[in-house]
Amino acid sequence: MLENKFRSWNFLRILRLAMGIFLVIEAAKSGMWFLFFVGVVFVAMPLLNIGCCATGNCSIPKQNSEKAVDEVEYEELK
């Protein structure tokens, strides 16, 4: 089961997890609880695979390539 969980990880997902862990540790050391919660969010995003682009909301819709292209008529000017 864990093999399936870690199969689709990319560099940015690992980077978000590392930044979140770093923020949680540093915020806990310094007592900055607001940054602690920000770090928890950064840890939760890669673990749960959530975020803006995880659900495809940021993707550009593909154009249907099967549409016929209208022929363009050119006139020669003299």
N, C-alpha and C positions, 0 to 999 in steps of 0.2 A: 504494500500500500504506500509506503514512503517513497518507493521508487517512482511511482506515478506522480507524487506530489512535487518531486524535485526535477522532473524531466523537462518541463517547459521554462526553466529559469534562464534568464539572460543576464548580461552584465549590469544593466540598469536596475534590475530587480535585486540583485545581490548588493549593489551599491546603496540602494534605499535601505535595505536591511542593516548594512554596516553603519550607515549614518544614524539610523534609529537607535541601534544598540549603543553607539558612541554618545548620542545625546542623552539617552536614559542614564548611562553611567555617570557622565559629567554633571548632569542636572541633579542626580541623587547626591553626588559628592559635595556640590556647592549649595544645595538646598533651594535651587530655583525650580519650584514645582510647576510653573507654567511650561518651562522647557522640558520637564519630565513628561508632561502630557503630549507635547509635540513629538517627543521621541517615541512615545507609545504609538502614536498615529503612524509614524514612519516605520515602526516595526510591524504594525498590523497590516499596512498596505501590501507589502510583498508576501507576507505569510498567507493572507486571504486572497491575494491576487485581485485587489480592488484598486480603483483609481479611475482617472478620466478615460484612459485608453484601454482599460481592461475589458470593457464591455463593447468596445467598438464605437463609442460615441464621438470620438475625435477623427474617425476615418472619413475619407472623402468617398462619396458614393461612386461606384464604378459605372462608367457609361456603357450602355449596351452596344457592343460592336456589330451586332447584326442589323442595325438600322441602315437603310440604304442612304447613301450620300447623294443628294441632288446634284445633277450635272450642271455645271456652270457654263453659260453661253457667253462667248466673248465677241465683241464687235470691233472691227478694225477701224480706227479713226484715221481720216486723211487730212 
